[in-house]
Amino acid sequence: MRTDPEIEEENKSTIASTMSPKGIMDQYPADYDPKETEALLSQELMKLTFQDRTKISEELHGVHNMSVDETPIVQDEALRMMQHELNLMAPSKKIAFEQAQLLPTTYVNDSNFRLRFLRADLFKPKEAAQRLVNYLDLLLTLFGIEVLKRPLRTTDFKGKEEKGALRGGLVQLLPYRDRSGRRVMVILSDIMSYNHIMRVKLFLYLLTVASECEESQRKGCLFVMWPGTHRNIRIPDSEEREICQNSFSSFPLRVVGFHFCWPDTPFFHFVRSFFVLVMGSDIRTRVSFHSGERQELSYKLMGFGIPVQLLPTTESGVIKTKNHMQWFKSRQLLEKHAFKNSSTTPCELFGAIECPALHDVLYERNKPCIYHPGNGLFKNLIEAKKEEHSHLTQTGKRDFTWSIVREVENNHGRFLTWDRRGFWVQLRDRSEIRLKVATSLRDFNKHSRALNKCHAIQSVCKVSFDDGQELKKRRIIVSDDESSESDTCSLVCSGSDIRGSNNSFATLFTPFMNTNKVDVNAVSPIMDFPLPYDDEDTISIGPIVV
């Protein structure tokens, strides 16, 4: 359905109306032609050398990171050259930066703040200076002069619509990193129902928060555009496209990859064309397009190391906001206490950790720590050393535990626990750390022995009839190397009466795991599931009626 030219002009000058996908595609057939966008992507890639394309591809898959090796000398020299580039700029090209210099207090001159932009541009001083100026200009335009005095906060979102958009979870930072240590920001396609100002505000705030962490500054951030439920979209005019394009060159965090995940429909092909046009040339070379059903899209993202279990939508498309609201409340708490402090990182006030680093080890019973890559690395470390641990004396095991602690810390890892206020904090008590690692070793060894028994011996019940009247018990013991039949049970059973309390035939199909009584508090950072063993290290078989 085509819009009336007068209505279209009015929409472009104010706020564009929400329209159907067909109407939008009819209105902009030339700008958003899929063939044109394919040609544009090909041209951008062909401008790169073979080595550059290889580096980008490896970084996109998490195999290699293009960050620069830093030393204090490299940092000081880069900061000096960045200041030199800022001095060379004309005052009319850095309006927000000049206004910040006139304020009594500002964070703009902080070296740690400027290092964010140097890392975002791989320590290229000229590009970093331009990114800093663009960032400050965008802040001044969208939020006002207050955000030049102190860092951007949740209270800068005014009005019911802006606050609702921030809480709504259409743009979320995942609580854990991907397998390469990169932050992941998920953008639901429903965000396209908002105007461009709102979208840029949300992106800018979340990336500003994510850039407070030094590891995120080095390794960058991944964008994942995930299909939502709505199919309404505003008309993107030329002004919107320009602002969105400029915003990509203003982010304080390097975008190492952009994954567009869509159903294979004409509507989403149109949205894809729009995003390709508004992106800068450096981002276009890092874009990957995936189409298909939800399960297909999840498998494709797993190939890039993205934790798809944490994607904030259900199978039916309902937005999951539990993690996002917890993150939002913790940010409000931290920013409230940092109200009179111009610090660029409010988390420093409490030692709060917004997102664990790649090699950190998490200890928390009530959170799914299994999705954190650091706990997976910790489990692999214990598994590699379990044979050595099993042959040691009690004193040797104590020294062995300390060696595990040192190895984690040598990889810049920390041992973290969950604070009820809504964030992670580092464990400082060395005795508590050793005890938790020793408990993890014990739990892993018990779990391994139980699994070995389960693999070595499998019990299968066989029921036969005698003259059509009587039920006789026949049990087949199946091992890895041979099979044999026996009229008796060669496994230790949990109950003394193997026939059970009643002679119901249905009891034969009772899963044996249901009879195990496992302490729900006995959870280690490497296992978030019940362990199939009891106190006597025996496999418990449930009641069997024959």
C-alpha positions as CSV (number, residue, x, y, z in Angstrom):
1,M,0.0,0.0,0.0
2,R,1.5,3.3,-1.1
3,T,1.3,6.3,1.1
4,D,0.0,9.7,-0.1
5,P,2.9,12.0,-1.0
6,E,1.7,14.7,1.4
7,I,1.5,12.2,4.3
8,E,4.9,10.9,3.4
9,E,6.4,14.4,3.4
10,E,4.9,15.1,6.8
11,N,6.2,11.8,8.2
12,K,9.7,12.6,7.0
13,S,9.7,16.0,8.6
14,T,8.4,14.8,12.0
15,I,8.1,11.2,13.1
16,A,7.4,8.6,10.4
17,S,4.3,6.5,10.7
18,T,4.3,2.8,11.3
19,M,3.5,0.9,8.1
20,S,3.3,-2.6,6.8
21,P,6.3,-4.2,5.2
22,K,4.7,-4.3,1.8
23,G,4.0,-0.5,1.9
24,I,7.6,0.2,2.8
25,M,9.1,-2.0,0.1
26,D,6.8,-0.4,-2.4
27,Q,7.9,3.1,-1.3
28,Y,11.6,2.5,-1.4
29,P,12.2,-0.1,-4.2
30,A,15.5,1.4,-5.4
31,D,17.3,2.1,-2.1
32,Y,16.6,-1.2,-0.6
33,D,17.0,-3.6,-3.5
34,P,18.6,-6.8,-2.2
35,K,20.7,-7.1,-5.3
36,E,22.2,-3.7,-4.7
37,T,23.0,-4.5,-1.1
38,E,24.7,-7.7,-2.1
39,A,26.9,-5.8,-4.6
40,L,27.7,-3.2,-2.0
41,L,28.9,-6.0,0.5
42,S,31.0,-7.6,-2.3
43,Q,32.7,-4.3,-3.1
44,E,33.6,-3.6,0.5
45,L,35.3,-7.1,0.8
46,M,37.1,-6.8,-2.5
47,K,38.8,-3.5,-1.3
48,L,40.6,-5.5,1.4
49,T,43.7,-7.5,0.9
50,F,43.7,-11.3,1.3
51,Q,45.5,-11.0,4.7
52,D,43.0,-8.5,6.0
53,R,40.0,-10.6,5.0
54,T,41.6,-13.6,6.7
55,K,42.2,-11.6,9.9
56,I,38.6,-10.3,10.0
57,S,37.2,-13.8,9.3
58,E,39.3,-15.3,12.1
59,E,38.3,-12.6,14.6
60,L,34.6,-13.0,13.6
61,H,34.8,-16.7,14.4
62,G,36.7,-16.1,17.7
63,V,39.9,-17.7,16.5
64,H,42.1,-14.6,16.6
65,N,41.8,-11.2,18.2
66,M,43.2,-8.1,16.4
67,S,43.8,-6.1,19.6
68,V,47.3,-4.5,20.1
69,D,49.7,-5.7,22.7
70,E,49.9,-3.0,25.2
71,T,52.7,-1.7,27.5
72,P,52.7,1.5,29.7
73,I,55.1,3.0,27.1
74,V,52.7,2.2,24.2
75,Q,49.8,3.6,26.1
76,D,51.5,6.9,27.1
77,E,52.7,7.4,23.5
78,A,49.3,6.8,22.0
79,L,47.6,9.1,24.5
80,R,50.2,11.9,23.7
81,M,49.6,11.5,20.0
82,M,45.8,11.4,20.5
83,Q,46.0,14.7,22.4
84,H,48.0,16.1,19.5
85,E,45.3,15.1,17.0
86,L,42.7,16.7,19.2
87,N,44.7,20.0,19.3
88,L,44.9,20.0,15.5
89,M,41.1,19.8,15.1
90,A,39.2,23.1,14.4
91,P,37.0,24.1,17.3
92,S,33.9,23.9,15.0
93,K,34.7,20.2,14.5
94,K,34.7,19.4,18.3
95,I,32.0,21.5,19.8
96,A,31.1,19.1,22.7
97,F,34.8,18.5,23.5
98,E,35.4,22.2,23.8
99,Q,32.4,22.7,26.0
100,A,33.6,19.9,28.3
101,Q,37.0,21.7,28.7
102,L,35.1,24.7,30.1
103,L,33.2,22.7,32.8
104,P,34.5,22.7,36.4
105,T,34.4,18.9,36.5
106,T,34.6,16.4,33.6
107,Y,35.7,12.9,32.9
108,V,36.7,13.6,29.2
109,N,40.4,14.2,30.0
110,D,40.7,11.0,32.1
111,S,43.3,8.7,30.5
112,N,41.4,5.5,31.2
113,F,38.4,7.0,29.4
114,R,40.4,7.9,26.4
115,L,42.0,4.5,26.2
116,R,38.6,3.1,25.4
117,F,38.7,4.9,22.1
118,L,42.3,4.0,21.4
119,R,41.5,0.3,21.9
120,A,38.3,0.7,19.7
121,D,40.5,1.9,16.8
122,L,43.4,-0.5,17.5
123,F,45.6,2.4,18.8
124,K,45.3,4.6,15.8
125,P,45.5,8.1,17.3
126,K,43.8,10.0,14.6
127,E,40.8,7.7,14.2
128,A,40.5,7.4,18.0
129,A,40.5,11.2,18.4
130,Q,37.7,11.5,15.8
131,R,35.7,8.7,17.5
132,L,36.0,10.5,20.9
133,V,34.8,13.7,19.4
134,N,31.9,12.0,17.6
135,Y,30.9,10.2,20.9
136,L,30.8,13.5,22.9
137,D,28.9,15.3,20.1
138,L,26.3,12.5,20.1
139,L,26.0,12.6,23.9
140,L,25.5,16.3,23.9
141,T,22.9,16.1,21.1
142,L,20.9,13.3,22.7
143,F,21.2,13.8,26.4
144,G,22.4,17.4,27.0
145,I,25.4,19.0,28.7
146,E,25.0,17.1,32.0
147,V,26.5,13.9,30.4
148,L,29.7,15.9,29.8
149,K,30.2,16.4,33.5
150,R,29.7,12.8,34.6
151,P,29.2,9.4,32.7
152,L,25.9,8.4,31.1
153,R,23.3,7.0,33.5
154,T,19.9,5.4,33.5
155,T,18.4,8.6,34.9
156,D,19.3,10.4,31.6
157,F,16.4,8.5,30.0
158,K,13.5,10.9,30.6
159,G,9.8,10.2,30.1
160,K,7.7,7.1,30.2
161,E,8.6,6.0,26.7
162,E,12.3,6.2,27.1
163,K,12.3,4.4,30.5
164,G,10.0,1.7,29.2
165,A,12.3,1.2,26.2
166,L,15.3,0.7,28.4
167,R,13.5,-1.7,30.7
168,G,11.7,-3.5,27.9
169,G,14.7,-5.7,27.0
170,L,14.6,-5.1,23.2
171,V,18.3,-4.5,23.5
172,Q,20.2,-6.6,26.1
173,L,23.7,-7.4,27.1
174,L,24.1,-11.1,27.8
175,P,25.2,-11.9,31.3
176,Y,28.2,-13.9,30.1
177,R,30.7,-13.6,27.3
178,D,31.2,-15.8,24.3
179,R,33.9,-18.5,24.2
180,S,36.5,-15.9,23.1
181,G,35.7,-13.4,25.9
182,R,33.7,-10.9,23.8
183,R,30.6,-9.2,25.0
184,V,27.4,-10.0,23.2
185,M,24.6,-7.5,22.7
186,V,21.3,-8.9,21.4
187,I,19.0,-6.6,19.5
188,L,15.5,-7.9,18.9
189,S,13.9,-6.8,15.6
190,D,11.1,-5.2,17.5
191,I,13.4,-2.3,18.2
192,M,12.7,-1.1,14.6
193,S,9.2,0.0,15.8
194,Y,11.0,2.8,17.7
195,N,12.3,6.0,16.1
196,H,16.0,6.3,15.3
197,I,16.7,8.6,18.3
198,M,15.5,6.0,20.7
199,R,17.5,3.2,19.1
200,V,20.7,5.2,19.2
201,K,20.2,6.2,22.8
202,L,19.8,2.5,23.8
203,F,22.8,1.4,21.9
204,L,24.9,4.2,23.2
205,Y,24.1,3.5,26.9
206,L,24.6,-0.2,26.8
207,L,27.9,0.0,24.9
208,T,29.1,2.7,27.3
209,V,28.4,0.4,30.3
210,A,30.1,-2.5,28.5
211,S,33.1,-0.4,27.7
212,E,33.9,0.1,31.4
213,C,35.6,-3.3,31.4
214,E,39.1,-3.4,30.1
215,E,38.8,-6.9,28.7
216,S,35.7,-5.8,26.7
217,Q,37.7,-2.9,25.3
218,R,40.4,-5.2,24.1
219,K,38.2,-8.0,22.7
220,G,35.3,-5.9,21.5
221,C,31.6,-6.6,21.2
222,L,29.4,-8.8,19.0
223,F,26.0,-7.6,17.8
224,V,23.2,-10.2,17.3
225,M,20.0,-9.1,15.6
226,W,17.4,-11.7,16.6
227,P,13.9,-12.0,15.2
228,G,11.1,-10.6,17.4
229,T,7.3,-10.9,17.2
230,H,6.2,-7.6,15.6
231,R,6.3,-6.9,11.9
232,N,5.6,-3.2,12.0
233,I,8.5,-0.9,11.1
234,R,8.9,2.9,10.8
235,I,9.8,4.5,7.6
236,P,13.6,5.2,7.7
237,D,14.2,8.6,5.9
238,S,17.6,10.0,4.8
239,E,18.1,11.8,8.1
240,E,17.7,8.6,10.2
241,R,20.1,6.8,8.0
242,E,22.7,9.5,8.4
243,I,22.4,9.6,12.2
244,C,22.5,5.8,12.5
245,Q,25.5,5.6,10.2
246,N,27.3,8.3,12.3
247,S,26.5,6.4,15.5
248,F,28.6,3.4,14.4
249,S,31.6,5.6,14.3
250,S,30.9,7.0,17.8
251,F,30.6,3.8,19.8
252,P,33.3,3.6,22.6
253,L,33.6,-0.2,21.9
254,R,34.9,-2.0,18.9
255,V,32.2,-3.9,17.0
256,V,34.0,-7.1,16.0
257,G,31.0,-8.8,14.3
258,F,27.4,-8.3,13.4
259,H,25.1,-11.3,13.0
260,F,21.7,-10.8,11.4
261,C,19.4,-13.7,12.1
262,W,16.1,-13.6,10.1
263,P,13.4,-15.9,8.9
264,D,13.6,-16.4,5.2
265,T,10.9,-13.9,4.3
266,P,10.7,-10.8,2.0
267,F,10.1,-8.5,5.0
268,F,13.4,-9.4,6.7
269,H,15.3,-9.2,3.5
270,F,14.1,-5.6,3.3
271,V,15.3,-4.9,6.9
272,R,18.6,-6.4,6.0
273,S,19.0,-4.0,3.1
274,F,18.2,-1.1,5.4
275,F,21.0,-2.0,7.9
276,V,23.5,-2.6,5.2
277,L,22.9,0.9,3.9
278,V,23.2,2.7,7.3
279,M,26.4,0.8,8.3
280,G,29.9,2.2,7.7
281,S,32.3,0.4,5.4
282,D,34.3,-1.0,8.3
283,I,31.2,-2.6,9.8
284,R,30.0,-4.1,6.5
285,T,33.0,-6.3,6.2
286,R,32.1,-7.9,9.5
287,V,28.5,-8.6,8.9
288,S,27.1,-12.2,8.7
289,F,23.6,-12.9,7.5
290,H,21.8,-16.0,8.6
291,S,18.3,-17.1,7.6
292,G,16.1,-20.0,8.6
293,E,14.1,-21.3,11.6
294,R,15.0,-20.6,15.2
295,Q,16.9,-23.9,15.6
296,E,18.8,-23.4,12.4
297,L,19.8,-19.9,13.5
298,S,20.9,-21.1,16.9
299,Y,23.2,-23.8,15.4
300,K,24.8,-21.2,13.1
301,L,25.5,-18.8,16.0
302,M,27.0,-21.7,18.0
303,G,29.6,-22.0,15.3
304,F,30.8,-18.5,16.2
305,G,31.0,-19.3,19.9
306,I,27.9,-17.4,21.0
307,P,26.0,-18.8,24.0
308,V,22.6,-19.3,22.3
309,Q,21.1,-20.7,25.6
310,L,21.1,-17.1,26.9
311,L,19.3,-15.5,24.0
312,P,16.5,-13.5,25.5
313,T,13.5,-15.0,23.8
314,T,11.5,-18.2,24.3
315,E,10.5,-20.7,21.6
316,S,7.2,-18.8,21.2
317,G,8.9,-15.4,20.9
318,V,8.2,-14.1,24.4
319,I,11.0,-11.7,25.6
320,K,12.9,-13.0,28.6
321,T,13.8,-10.0,30.9
322,K,14.9,-11.6,34.1
323,N,18.6,-11.2,33.5
324,H,18.1,-7.8,32.0
325,M,16.0,-6.4,34.9
326,Q,18.6,-7.7,37.4
327,W,21.3,-5.9,35.4
328,F,19.2,-2.8,35.2
329,K,18.5,-2.7,39.0
330,S,22.2,-3.2,39.8
331,R,23.1,-0.3,37.5
332,Q,20.6,2.0,39.2
333,L,22.1,1.0,42.6
334,L,25.7,1.7,41.4
335,E,24.9,4.9,39.7
336,K,23.0,6.2,42.7
337,H,26.0,5.8,45.0
338,A,28.2,7.3,42.3
339,F,26.0,10.4,42.0
340,K,28.5,12.7,43.6
341,N,31.5,11.1,42.0
342,S,32.7,11.8,38.4
343,S,34.3,8.4,38.2
344,T,34.0,6.8,34.8
345,T,33.4,3.4,36.3
346,P,30.8,3.3,39.1
347,C,31.5,-0.4,39.6
348,E,34.8,0.6,41.3
349,L,32.9,1.9,44.4
350,F,31.8,-1.6,45.5
351,G,34.3,-3.7,43.6
352,A,31.3,-4.8,41.5
353,I,31.9,-6.9,38.4
354,E,29.2,-6.3,35.8
355,C,30.3,-9.2,33.6
356,P,32.8,-11.9,34.5
357,A,36.0,-12.1,32.5
358,L,36.9,-15.1,30.3
359,H,39.1,-16.9,32.8
360,D,37.1,-16.1,35.9
361,V,35.6,-18.9,38.0
362,L,32.1,-18.4,39.4
363,Y,30.7,-19.9,42.6
364,E,26.9,-19.5,42.9
365,R,24.2,-22.1,43.4
366,N,21.2,-20.1,42.2
367,K,22.6,-19.0,38.8
368,P,23.3,-21.0,35.6
369,C,27.1,-20.7,35.8
370,I,27.5,-23.6,33.4
371,Y,27.0,-21.1,30.5
372,H,30.0,-19.1,31.6
373,P,33.1,-20.1,29.5
374,G,35.4,-19.6,32.5
375,N,33.8,-22.4,34.4
376,G,34.2,-24.6,31.4
377,L,37.9,-23.9,31.2
378,F,38.1,-24.6,35.0
379,K,36.4,-27.9,34.5
380,N,38.9,-28.8,31.7
381,L,41.8,-27.9,33.9
382,I,40.6,-30.2,36.7
383,E,39.9,-33.0,34.3
384,A,43.4,-32.8,32.9
385,K,44.9,-33.2,36.4
386,K,42.5,-35.7,38.0
387,E,44.9,-38.6,37.6
388,E,47.7,-36.7,39.3
389,H,45.3,-35.7,42.1
390,S,44.1,-39.2,42.8
391,H,47.6,-40.6,43.7
392,L,48.5,-37.8,46.2
393,T,48.5,-37.9,50.0
394,Q,46.3,-35.5,52.0
395,T,49.2,-33.1,52.3
396,G,50.0,-33.4,48.6
397,K,46.4,-32.7,47.7
398,R,46.5,-29.5,49.7
399,D,49.5,-28.3,47.8
400,F,47.9,-29.5,44.6
401,T,44.8,-27.4,45.3
402,W,47.0,-24.3,45.7
403,S,48.7,-25.0,42.3
404,I,45.2,-25.0,40.7
405,V,44.5,-21.6,42.3
406,R,47.8,-20.2,41.1
407,E,47.2,-21.5,37.5
408,V,43.8,-19.8,37.3
409,E,45.3,-16.5,38.6
410,N,48.3,-16.7,36.2
411,N,45.7,-16.7,33.4
412,H,44.3,-13.4,34.8
413,G,41.4,-15.3,36.3
414,R,39.6,-14.5,39.5
415,F,37.3,-16.4,41.8
416,L,33.9,-14.7,42.0
417,T,30.8,-15.0,44.1
418,W,27.4,-13.5,43.6
419,D,26.4,-10.5,45.7
420,R,22.7,-10.2,46.6
421,R,22.7,-6.6,45.4
422,G,22.9,-7.9,41.9
423,F,26.5,-8.2,40.7
424,W,29.6,-10.3,41.0
425,V,32.4,-9.6,43.6
426,Q,35.8,-11.1,43.9
427,L,36.6,-13.6,46.7
428,R,39.4,-12.2,48.8
429,D,39.8,-14.8,51.5
430,R,42.5,-17.2,50.3
431,S,41.4,-20.0,52.7
432,E,37.9,-19.8,51.3
433,I,39.2,-20.0,47.7
434,R,41.3,-23.1,48.5
435,L,38.3,-24.8,50.2
436,K,36.0,-24.1,47.2
437,V,38.6,-25.5,44.7
438,A,39.2,-28.5,46.9
439,T,35.4,-29.1,47.0
440,S,35.3,-28.8,43.2
441,L,38.0,-31.5,42.9
442,R,36.2,-33.8,45.3
443,D,32.9,-33.4,43.5
444,F,34.5,-33.9,40.1
445,N,36.3,-37.1,41.2
446,K,33.1,-38.6,42.7
447,H,31.1,-37.7,39.6
448,S,33.8,-39.3,37.3
449,R,33.7,-42.5,39.3
450,A,30.0,-42.7,39.1
451,L,30.0,-42.1,35.4
452,N,32.6,-44.8,34.9
453,K,30.4,-47.3,36.7
454,C,27.5,-46.3,34.6
455,H,29.4,-46.8,31.4
456,A,30.9,-50.1,32.5
457,I,27.7,-51.8,33.6
458,Q,24.2,-51.2,32.3
459,S,21.3,-53.0,33.8
460,V,18.4,-54.1,31.6
461,C,15.3,-55.9,32.9
462,K,13.7,-58.7,31.0
463,V,10.2,-60.0,31.8
464,S,9.0,-63.5,30.7
465,F,5.8,-65.5,31.2
466,D,5.6,-69.1,32.4
467,D,2.5,-70.9,31.2
468,G,0.8,-67.5,30.8
469,Q,0.4,-67.2,34.6
470,E,3.6,-66.4,36.5
471,L,6.1,-63.7,36.0
472,K,9.8,-64.7,36.3
473,K,12.6,-62.3,36.9
474,R,15.4,-62.3,34.3
475,R,18.1,-59.8,34.4
476,I,20.7,-59.2,31.7
477,I,24.0,-57.6,32.8
478,V,25.5,-55.8,29.8
479,S,29.2,-54.8,30.2
480,D,31.5,-53.1,27.7
481,D,33.1,-56.3,26.6
482,E,30.6,-59.1,27.2
483,S,27.0,-60.0,27.9
484,S,25.7,-62.5,30.3
485,E,22.4,-63.6,31.9
486,S,21.8,-64.0,35.5
487,D,18.7,-64.7,37.7
488,T,20.1,-62.5,40.4
489,C,21.0,-58.8,40.6
490,S,24.8,-58.2,40.7
491,L,24.4,-54.5,41.4
492,V,23.9,-52.9,44.8
493,C,20.3,-51.8,45.1
494,S,19.0,-48.9,47.2
495,G,16.1,-50.9,48.6
496,S,16.0,-54.2,50.4
497,D,12.7,-55.3,48.7
498,I,13.5,-55.4,45.0
499,R,9.8,-56.2,44.3
500,G,8.7,-52.9,45.7
501,S,5.7,-52.1,47.9
502,N,3.1,-53.1,45.3
503,N,3.1,-55.5,42.4
504,S,2.1,-52.9,39.8
505,F,3.5,-53.8,36.4
506,A,3.9,-50.1,35.6
507,T,6.5,-49.8,38.4
508,L,8.9,-51.6,36.1
509,F,9.3,-48.4,34.1
510,T,10.2,-46.2,37.1
511,P,13.5,-44.4,36.3
512,F,16.2,-45.3,38.7
513,M,17.3,-41.6,39.0
514,N,14.1,-40.8,40.8
515,T,15.2,-42.8,43.8
516,N,18.4,-41.0,44.4
517,K,18.4,-38.4,47.1
518,V,20.9,-35.7,46.2
519,D,21.5,-32.6,48.3
520,V,20.6,-29.7,46.1
521,N,23.2,-27.6,47.8
522,A,26.0,-29.9,46.7
523,V,26.7,-28.0,43.6
524,S,30.1,-27.1,42.3
525,P,31.0,-24.5,39.7
526,I,31.7,-27.2,37.2
527,M,28.4,-29.1,37.6
528,D,24.9,-27.6,37.8
529,F,23.1,-31.0,37.7
530,P,22.5,-33.8,40.2
531,L,25.3,-36.3,40.6
532,P,24.3,-40.0,40.1
533,Y,25.9,-41.4,43.2
534,D,25.2,-41.9,46.9
535,D,27.3,-41.8,50.0
536,E,28.4,-45.4,49.5
537,D,29.7,-44.8,46.0
538,T,27.3,-47.3,44.6
539,I,24.8,-47.1,41.7
540,S,21.3,-47.1,43.0
541,I,18.7,-48.9,41.0
542,G,15.1,-48.1,41.6
543,P,12.3,-50.5,42.5
544,I,11.8,-53.2,39.9
545,V,8.7,-55.4,39.9
546,V,8.9,-58.7,38.0
